Amino acid sequence: MRRKLLDILLCPACLSPLELSALLEKSNQIEDGLLKCSQCAAQYPIVEGIPRFVPNALSLHPQFVKKYPQALGNVTEGDFKKIHGSTQERFSYEWMRYPGSLPEDRPV
């Protein structure tokens, strides 16, 4: 992830600015890190250069949790799901209900 993305990314839970904690940086790219909300204290991992905003990001990337336990502090998978619980459910429903692009979504 590039640092300049911080100018446009907001916390999905409360729409507040995010603060970056870079854990591994290569060639001006954040490979691993955490995005922390300045208001609600939510934390979002950056894994392999990609910010992960889904509720189960930590369970999907256990190697991140093992590699950086000190950076996560007291945040548990349950806390992460409580904060972000509906995001994955909403998109899962949409993808199952509308598995392909609709005619109006296709280029003319």
Summary of the structure (lengths in Angstrom):
residues: 108
radius of gyration: 15.6
end to end distance: 32.7
largest distance: 50.9
contacts: 265
relative contact order: 0.14
helix: 40%
strand: 25%
